[in-house]
């Protein structure tokens, strides 16, 4: 891929191109299927970042898999500069999860607060099983321990955008995962409160 020709100016480097992402999603789907042993599954995508991952993961599952799709949205940062440490539910799932084999689908895990909150919330609804699937992990950034069943890729310690991840709502549409230049964050007003997109 020609970085200088196809990327916007704030993009420093493509960390994972579309083919690498597709391979990772394929590996995640294979691992999910193996654990399901033919049972139905409900994928719960975490908006907005996991929008594309959820769609691609669902389509990477074998066609005979009984797949339901649902979405949930949370916020731990709101408009604040730093995390309050509290995760707020913005949009709940539309279906009941009791008795279902649920897989939480997250784009990235950074400090771990969001996924830990979601696991607690959904576990309280008595699913038949509950697993977590994450495309990008930053294990060195945890402030709380969190168990992840399926991990696609380990992310570098840079601000990552693309494939659902944003910077100030930009770049979600990029088909690859990329790092932004440091100069993007040089003014205090634009500095992100966490190192993820
Ligand atoms: C991001 C990401 C995860 C969460 C991970 O969402 O999509 O949901 O943060 O962060 P944590 O491990 O530090 O808790 P964000 O709040 O940026 O919302 P978005 O998905 O709508 O972009």
Boltz pocket constraint, residues with backbone or C-beta under 6 A from the ligand:
constraints:
  - pocket:
      binder: B
      contacts: [[A, 46], [A, 47], [A, 48], [A, 49], [A, 50], [A, 74], [A, 75], [A, 76], [A, 77], [A, 106], [A, 107], [A, 108], [A, 109], [A, 110], [A, 111], [A, 112], [A, 113], [A, 114], [A, 115], [A, 164], [A, 165], [A, 166], [A, 194], [A, 196], [A, 197]]
      max_distance: 6.0
